[in-house]
Amino acid sequence: MKELLLSPPVAFILILAISWLLSFFSTALAYRRKGPEGALTKAYAGGEDIKTHRVQPEYSQFFPFAFFFTILHVVTLVVTTAALENLGSFIIAVLYILGALVGLLVLFRG
């Protein structure tokens, strides 16, 4: 019986059923907003009227920094998991760092 309950399909169905029941019975405790009719169906925009003022975010400054952090995190992961006991791994780690530096120079080239 224990093996049957721990099998992935049965465990998934059991957890799904328990989660659904917990969600169903806890709706009575959920907060319900009060407001004028129609106000509950409008999108919340921080107090702004979104029909007359739409913000168009500009991501041109975001992507270089996102790539910067991605490159640094991958370099850190590779270098810290490299076995530095032998010379081959050390050389590969140093080459990886140099390649990342070249990539960062290309990324922020001006």
C-alpha positions in Angstrom: 0.0 0.0 0.0 2.9 2.4 0.8 4.5 1.7 -2.5 1.2 2.5 -4.3 0.8 5.8 -2.5 4.3 6.9 -3.2 4.2 6.1 -6.9 4.4 9.4 -8.9 1.0 9.4 -10.6 -0.9 8.5 -7.4 1.1 11.0 -5.3 0.4 13.7 -7.9 -3.3 13.0 -7.9 -3.4 13.0 -4.1 -1.5 16.2 -3.7 -3.6 17.8 -6.4 -6.9 16.7 -4.7 -5.7 18.0 -1.3 -4.6 21.3 -2.8 -7.9 21.7 -4.6 -9.9 20.9 -1.4 -7.7 23.3 0.7 -8.3 26.0 -1.9 -12.0 25.4 -2.1 -12.5 25.5 1.7 -10.3 28.5 2.3 -12.2 30.8 -0.1 -14.4 31.7 2.8 -11.4 33.2 4.5 -10.3 35.2 1.4 -10.4 38.9 1.4 -13.1 40.4 -0.9 -12.7 43.9 -2.1 -15.6 46.3 -1.9 -16.0 49.1 -4.4 -18.3 50.7 -6.9 -19.8 48.5 -9.5 -17.4 48.0 -12.4 -14.4 49.1 -10.4 -13.5 45.5 -9.5 -13.1 44.5 -13.2 -10.8 47.3 -14.1 -7.0 46.8 -14.2 -5.1 48.3 -11.3 -2.5 50.8 -12.5 -1.3 52.3 -9.3 -3.9 55.0 -9.3 -3.3 56.0 -12.9 -5.8 56.0 -15.7 -4.3 53.5 -18.1 -6.5 54.6 -21.0 -4.9 58.0 -21.3 -1.4 57.3 -20.1 0.4 54.1 -21.1 4.0 53.7 -20.0 6.2 52.2 -22.7 9.2 50.9 -20.8 12.6 51.0 -22.5 14.7 48.0 -22.2 17.8 49.1 -24.1 19.7 49.8 -20.8 18.3 46.6 -19.2 19.7 44.0 -21.6 23.4 44.8 -21.3 23.2 44.5 -17.5 21.2 41.3 -17.7 23.8 39.8 -20.0 26.6 41.2 -17.7 25.1 39.4 -14.7 24.5 36.2 -16.7 28.1 36.1 -18.0 29.5 36.7 -14.5 27.3 34.1 -12.9 28.2 31.5 -15.5 31.9 32.3 -15.2 31.6 32.0 -11.4 29.8 28.7 -11.7 32.3 27.2 -14.1 35.4 28.5 -12.3 34.3 27.4 -8.8 33.4 23.9 -10.0 36.6 23.4 -11.9 39.1 21.0 -10.3 42.2 23.1 -9.9 44.4 20.3 -8.7 45.8 19.7 -12.2 47.2 22.2 -14.7 44.8 21.4 -17.5 41.7 22.4 -15.4 43.5 25.6 -14.2 44.3 26.6 -17.7 40.8 26.0 -18.9 39.4 28.1 -16.0 41.8 31.0 -16.8 40.9 30.8 -20.5 37.2 30.9 -19.6 37.8 34.0 -17.5 39.7 35.6 -20.3 36.9 34.7 -22.7 34.4 36.3 -20.4 36.4 39.4 -20.1 36.5 39.7 -23.9 32.8 39.1 -24.0 32.2 41.9 -21.4 34.5 44.2 -23.4 32.4 43.5 -26.5 29.2 44.0 -24.6 30.2 47.4 -23.2 32.2 48.6 -26.2 31.2 52.1 -26.1 
